[in-house]
Amino acid sequence: MKNAFLSAAASVAFSALLALTLRPGPVRAAQTAAPSPEQTIAASAAAATEIPLFHAQTYDRSVLLPVLREGETVRMDLHTYLTGVLLAELPPDFSDEARKAQAVACRTYALRSDARRRHEEAAVCTDSACCMGWTDPAAVSAERRAQAEAAVDATDGLAIFYEGRLIDATFFSCSGGMTEDAAAVWGGDLPYLRSVPSPGEEGAAHFSDEKQVSLAEFQSVLRSADPAVSFPEQLGAWVGTVTRTAGGGVDVMVLGGRPFRGTELRKLFGLRSTAFTLTLTDETASFTTSGYGHRVGLSQYGAEAMAREGKSFREILTWYYRGVTVEAASG
């Protein structure tokens, strides 16, 4: 699992991706009469699993989201949830517009997840390997908390739509210069998740990485995945044809006479991304990767580069998510 600042929304099955959700009718904080003494006692007893609302009822503060946190489902207002997500997902030195773009993407992801319920009793969880990371706003400095809250407040209620439906607003750390089509990663097409250039990411911690394994381990891993592989004496014959995706990732690489998908090789060898090259020597197999994550949707470091060039959060979002609109979720 990657660290909190560089996490991405976890990859979902394509069947779930195609289940584009109509604008949900989220649960809202009820406007009720003053509680009876019995209700007050009951509310106090439930306080351990509730995060209460303390502010005026903006859209985000009026929507209650069931969140799986440390094995327990709690109901957070959307504002609190998104503030914690921004604290977990982005470095504190990112620009305001990049942070706003991330807030809208995360709001979209949360609302869509609330409609399709990936967890039995919760819309999302706080595990970045599954949904999105989350840091308790009370556990950070007032300055950092205010920074995240400002981005959430500035985009209150805004979400991303394609043809009137909430999109699957996937995001990741950095692309290495080009994002990926959804079809190349999850096996099916989504018109708003297309490969686009993503320049200016060179400052990302994992813009480029190298991973080495011994030649013996390389052979063992491939044999465990496909026992039909064979490795002739001539090392140069181990690697056959390589085809690439529109985003520069490995589509199919023939190794040991057998075809392997780039997504499979990424999992087998724990690579940062599918955008890689392979070099074999007498002792090692070296993978050089570009980018970090599935590389589909919004690039966090690409968004930061655009923000530093003066682009607005709307311009950032409509660049990485093609043909979409950014509008009020409350409609």
C-alpha positions in Angstrom: 0.0 0.0 0.0 1.4 3.4 -0.9 1.9 6.2 1.6 -0.9 8.5 2.5 0.3 11.4 0.4 0.6 9.3 -2.8 -2.4 7.0 -2.5 -5.0 6.6 -5.2 -8.4 5.4 -5.3 -8.3 1.7 -5.5 -8.9 0.0 -8.8 -12.4 -1.4 -9.2 -13.8 -4.2 -11.4 -15.0 -3.0 -14.8 -18.5 -4.2 -14.1 -18.7 -1.8 -11.2 -17.2 0.9 -13.4 -20.0 0.5 -16.0 -22.7 0.8 -13.3 -22.8 4.6 -13.7 -25.0 5.9 -11.0 -27.7 8.5 -11.3 -27.4 11.4 -8.9 -27.9 9.9 -5.5 -30.4 11.0 -2.9 -28.0 11.1 0.0 -29.1 10.9 3.6 -29.3 14.4 5.0 -29.2 15.5 8.6 -32.8 15.7 9.7 -34.3 19.0 11.0 -36.3 17.8 14.0 -38.0 19.2 17.1 -36.1 19.4 20.4 -35.3 15.9 21.6 -37.0 14.3 24.7 -34.9 13.4 27.7 -35.0 9.8 26.6 -33.7 10.8 23.1 -31.0 12.8 24.6 -29.7 9.9 26.7 -29.9 7.6 23.6 -27.9 10.2 21.6 -25.3 10.4 24.2 -24.9 6.6 24.3 -24.4 6.6 20.5 -21.8 9.4 20.6 -18.9 7.0 20.3 -20.0 6.0 16.8 -21.3 9.3 15.5 -19.4 12.4 14.4 -21.8 15.3 15.1 -22.5 18.4 13.0 -21.4 21.7 14.5 -21.8 24.1 11.6 -24.4 25.7 9.3 -26.0 23.3 7.0 -24.2 23.7 3.7 -24.6 20.8 1.3 -21.5 18.9 2.5 -22.5 19.3 6.1 -26.0 18.2 5.5 -25.1 14.9 3.9 -24.3 12.0 6.2 -22.0 9.3 4.9 -21.6 5.8 6.4 -17.8 5.3 6.7 -16.0 2.1 7.7 -13.3 3.2 10.0 -11.0 0.8 12.0 -13.6 -2.0 11.7 -16.6 0.1 12.8 -19.1 2.0 10.7 -19.6 5.6 11.7 -21.7 8.3 10.1 -19.7 11.4 9.2 -21.0 14.5 7.5 -19.5 14.8 4.0 -17.5 17.9 5.0 -15.7 16.1 7.8 -15.0 13.1 5.6 -13.6 15.1 2.7 -11.5 17.2 4.9 -9.9 14.0 6.3 -9.4 12.6 2.8 -7.6 15.7 1.6 -5.3 15.6 4.6 -4.4 12.0 3.8 -4.2 12.2 0.0 -2.3 15.4 -0.7 1.0 16.9 0.5 0.5 20.2 2.4 2.5 22.2 -0.1 0.1 21.6 -3.0 -1.6 24.6 -4.6 -5.1 25.7 -3.7 -6.6 24.8 -7.2 -5.1 21.3 -7.1 -6.6 20.8 -3.7 -10.0 22.0 -4.9 -9.8 19.6 -7.9 -9.0 16.8 -5.5 -11.9 17.8 -3.3 -14.4 17.6 -6.1 -13.0 14.3 -7.4 -13.3 12.8 -3.9 -16.8 14.2 -3.3 -17.8 12.6 -6.6 -16.2 9.3 -5.6 -17.9 9.3 -2.2 -21.4 10.1 -3.5 -21.2 7.5 -6.2 -19.9 5.0 -3.7 -22.8 5.8 -1.4 -25.2 4.8 -4.1 -23.5 1.5 -5.0 -22.3 0.5 -1.4 -19.0 -1.3 -1.9 -19.1 -2.3 1.8 -22.0 -4.1 3.4 -22.9 -1.2 5.8 -20.8 1.6 4.6 -20.3 3.6 1.4 -16.5 3.9 1.8 -13.7 3.0 4.1 -10.6 4.8 5.3 -8.2 2.3 3.7 -6.4 3.9 0.8 -5.8 0.5 -0.8 -9.6 0.0 -1.0 -11.2 3.4 -1.2 -9.5 6.7 -0.1 -7.2 7.4 2.7 -8.5 9.4 5.7 -6.7 11.4 8.4 -8.7 12.6 11.5 -8.8 16.4 11.1 -8.6 16.7 14.9 -5.1 15.0 14.8 -3.4 17.7 12.6 -2.4 21.3 13.2 -5.0 24.0 12.9 -3.2 25.4 9.9 -3.3 22.1 8.0 -6.9 21.5 8.9 -7.9 25.0 7.8 -6.1 24.5 4.5 -8.1 21.3 3.7 -11.4 22.7 4.9 -11.0 25.8 2.7 -10.8 23.6 -0.4 -13.9 21.6 0.7 -15.8 24.8 1.5 -14.8 26.5 -1.8 -16.3 23.6 -3.8 -19.2 22.8 -1.5 -21.6 20.4 -3.2 -19.8 20.3 -6.6 -19.4 16.9 -8.3 -18.4 15.6 -11.7 -21.0 14.3 -14.2 -20.9 12.7 -17.6 -24.2 12.8 -19.5 -26.0 13.6 -16.2 -24.5 10.8 -14.2 -21.9 10.8 -11.5 -18.6 9.6 -12.9 -16.2 7.1 -11.3 -13.7 9.8 -10.4 -10.5 7.6 -10.2 -7.2 9.3 -9.3 -3.7 8.4 -8.6 -0.3 9.9 -7.7 1.6 10.5 -10.9 1.4 9.2 -14.5 5.0 9.6 -15.7 3.8 12.0 -18.4 0.7 10.3 -19.8 -2.4 8.9 -18.2 -4.0 5.6 -19.2 -7.3 4.6 -20.8 -9.7 2.8 -18.4 -9.9 0.0 -21.0 -6.2 -0.7 -20.7 -6.4 -1.3 -17.0 -9.9 -2.7 -16.3 -10.7 -4.2 -19.6 -13.6 -2.0 -20.8 -14.2 1.4 -22.2 -15.4 4.5 -20.3 -15.6 7.6 -22.5 -14.5 10.1 -19.8 -11.4 8.1 -18.7 -9.1 8.5 -21.7 -5.4 8.7 -22.0 -4.2 12.4 -21.9 -0.8 14.1 -21.7 0.2 15.0 -18.1 3.3 17.1 -18.2 5.2 18.7 -15.3 5.2 15.7 -13.0 9.0 15.4 -12.8 9.1 16.6 -9.2 6.9 13.6 -8.0 8.7 11.2 -5.7 7.9 8.3 -7.9 8.0 9.9 -11.4 10.6 7.1 -12.2 11.7 4.1 -10.2 13.7 1.0 -10.7 13.2 -2.4 -9.2 15.6 -5.4 -9.5 15.1 -9.0 -8.8 17.5 -11.9 -9.3 17.2 -13.9 -12.5 16.3 -16.9 -10.5 13.4 -15.1 -8.8 12.3 -13.7 -12.1 12.0 -17.2 -13.6 10.3 -18.5 -10.4 7.6 -15.8 -10.4 6.8 -16.3 -14.1 6.7 -20.1 -13.7 4.3 -19.8 -10.8 2.0 -17.7 -13.0 2.3 -19.8 -16.1 4.0 -23.2 -15.8 4.3 -23.3 -19.6 7.0 -20.7 -19.8 10.4 -21.8 -21.0 13.8 -20.0 -20.8 16.3 -20.9 -23.5 20.0 -20.7 -22.9 20.3 -17.5 -24.9 19.2 -14.7 -22.5 18.1 -12.4 -25.3 15.4 -14.9 -26.3 13.6 -14.7 -23.0 11.8 -11.4 -24.0 9.6 -11.5 -27.1 7.3 -9.0 -28.6 6.0 -6.1 -26.5 2.8 -4.1 -27.3 1.9 -0.9 -25.5 -1.3 1.0 -24.7 -2.3 4.5 -25.7 -0.9 5.7 -22.4 2.5 4.1 -22.8 1.9 1.2 -20.5 2.7 -2.4 -21.3 -0.3 -4.0 -22.9 1.2 -7.5 -23.6 4.8 -8.6 -23.1 5.9 -12.1 -24.2 8.3 -13.6 -21.6 9.6 -17.2 -21.8 7.4 -17.7 -24.9 4.2 -16.9 -23.1 2.1 -13.7 -23.2 1.6 -11.7 -20.0 -0.6 -8.6 -19.6 1.1 -5.5 -18.2 -1.4 -5.3 -15.4 -0.5 -8.9 -14.4 3.2 -8.3 -14.5 2.7 -5.2 -12.3 1.0 -7.4 -9.6 3.5 -10.2 -10.0 6.6 -8.1 -9.4 5.1 -5.3 -7.3 5.8 -2.6 -9.8 4.8 1.1 -9.3 2.9 1.1 -12.7 2.4 -0.7 -16.0 4.5 1.9 -17.8 7.8 0.0 -17.6 10.8 -1.3 -19.5 12.6 -4.6 -18.7 16.4 -5.2 -18.9 17.9 -8.6 -18.3 21.5 -9.3 -17.3 23.2 -12.6 -16.4 22.2 -12.0 -12.8 19.3 -9.6 -12.6 16.0 -8.5 -14.1 15.5 -4.7 -13.8 12.2 -3.0 -14.3 12.2 0.8 -14.8 8.8 2.3 -14.2 7.2 5.6 -15.0 4.5 7.0 -12.7 2.8 5.5 -9.6 -0.6 4.0 -9.6 -3.1 2.7 -12.1 -2.7 6.0 -14.1 -6.4 6.3 -14.9 -8.2 9.6 -14.3 -6.8 12.5 -12.3 -3.0 12.7 -11.8 -2.4 14.4 -8.5 1.0 15.7 -9.5 -0.3 16.6 -12.9 -3.0 18.6 -11.3 -0.5 20.4 -9.2 1.6 21.2 -12.3 -1.5 22.7 -14.0 -2.4 24.7 -10.9 1.1 26.2 -10.8 0.5 27.3 -14.4 -2.6 29.2 -13.3 -5.3 26.7 -14.3 -8.4 26.5 -12.3 -9.8 23.4 -10.6 -12.5 23.2 -13.2 -9.9 23.3 -16.0 -7.9 20.6 -14.3 -10.9 18.3 -13.9 -12.2 18.7 -17.4 -8.7 18.0 -18.7 -8.3 14.7 -16.9 -12.0 13.6 -17.1 -13.0 14.1 -20.8 -16.4 15.5 -21.8 -17.6 16.0 -18.2 -19.4 18.8 -16.5 -18.7 20.1 -12.9 -22.0 21.1 -11.3 -23.9 21.0 -8.0 -24.7 17.5 -6.8 -27.9 18.7 -5.3 -29.2 19.6 -8.8 
